[in-house]
Every structure is written in structure tokens, then in C-alpha cells.
């Protein structure tokens, strides 16, 4: 009798333990699943936060890039070159960076207060650039155009146009949209193919298309 009771007690205990084990396992699985879900959710939140930060940084970079312009200052200056300036900068700001020489004739030919545009050339004339013609000598040189004063042998015309068959690389770079690379390409094309027959022929030069020609057509000539 006692032996049967002991067997029943042991069997009952085994059943209880088995039920407890299964119940505990289920609870552990639920806890583990919930923990994994929380971890995944946290990781997703972190990824979204990082992505938002990256997008915000990109937006700031784009805003920074778009808020600056590049201008080319050359002529009677100690530090000719290309300068980065904030939008709304004026000719005076560019001159302060390029440091005009004592020979520079600024106030007579440049408008210090003019607001600059991107890719704008600023030619600073000196006494050596001035010719005897009083009519030409009295013409103002604005920051958005090349020096209107004509000198013998230079690539400019009486109509303030750059003769692309004679202009030097420096003179070509005074044109809108023409940097050193394109200026060199124009000269190389001219040396290889002879003089340009028309201003439209400049579109045969690598890197110069119809959009650039539209900017140049009133500023260049072939005679």
C-alpha cells in the first residue's frame, strides 16, 4: 500500500515538474521574444536617427555650397586668382583678398559696391593698360565684363569683345564660364585647326556647348 502511494506521489511530482518546465519555457520564450523585439525596435530607431542626421548634414552642406560664389580676380593685383566669397559679396570684398597694386586704377574703372555673381571675372586695370584714346579711356570697367580699354596686339576689339583668334589664356579666362582648362582648350583647338571662322565654331572645343556659347556670343569675336 505504501509502495503504491509512493509511486503515485512520484508520478504526480513528475507531472507537476513537467508542467512547470513547459510553463517556464513558454514564459522564457515570451520574454526572449519581447526582448528581441525591443532590441530590433531600438536598432531601427537608431538607424532612423542616424539617417536623419546624415540627411540634415547633407542639407547643411548643400546650403553651404549654394551660399558661396567663385570669382576670378586678375590684372594689377598682388594675388591674382580664383576666390570663394559668400553670396552678396561686392567687388570691394574681392579686391581686399587680391590686394591691388599701387598702379591699380580702381575707382575710375571699377564699381566697388557692385554685387558679384558666380563665375564673374574682375579685371583690375593699371596705367599700363590705358591707351591714349580719351573716349575709350573714359569708359568704366565693370566687374562683370572684361577691360574695355583696347591695347595694340591684345585680343580685345573696339566693341569690348574678346577676339578668340588672338586672345591669351588670361584674357579668355575673363569670359563668363571660361576657366583655365577651357581657355587652354580654346588655344589648343586654335593652334591645331587654325583661326575660328565664326563664333559658333567655339562649340567644337571640348567642354564648350550651346549654353556656354549663349553666354559668350555678345562678348567674343573672330576678327
Secondary structure, 3 states (H helix, E strand, C coil): CHHHHHHHHHHHHHHHHHHHHHHHHHHHHHHHHHHHHHHHHHHHHHHHHHHHHHHHHHHHHHHHHHCEEEEEEEECECCCEEEEEECCCEHHHHHHHHCECCCECHHHHCCCCCECCCCEEEEECEHHHCCCCHHHHCCCCCCCCCCCCCCCCCCECCCCCEECCCCCHHHHCCCCCCCHHHHHHHHHHHHHHCCCCCHHHHHHCCCCCHHHHHHHCCCEECC
